[in-house]
Amino acid sequence: MARLIAIDYGTKRVGLAATDPLQIIASALDTVHAKDVLVF
């Protein structure tokens, strides 16, 4: 099975997570400040 990436976009921080190969458990990868994600 393919792994999935999840993006949890909040007003202050954005969290990134990925599943294991069997898509049973998602683990956090990183968090970044929301203002650093999309700079216009």
Residue pairs with C-beta under 8 A, 6 or more apart in sequence:
1 21
1 22
1 23
2 23
3 18
3 19
3 20
3 21
3 23
4 18
4 19
4 23
4 26
5 16
5 17
5 18
6 16
6 17
6 18
6 19
6 26
7 14
7 15
7 16
8 14
8 15
8 16
8 17
9 34
9 37
10 34
11 34
12 33
12 34
13 31
13 32
13 33
13 34
14 31
14 32
14 33
14 34
14 37
15 28
15 30
15 31
16 28
16 29
16 30
16 31
16 32
17 26
17 27
17 28
17 29
18 26
18 27
18 29
19 25
19 26
19 27
20 27
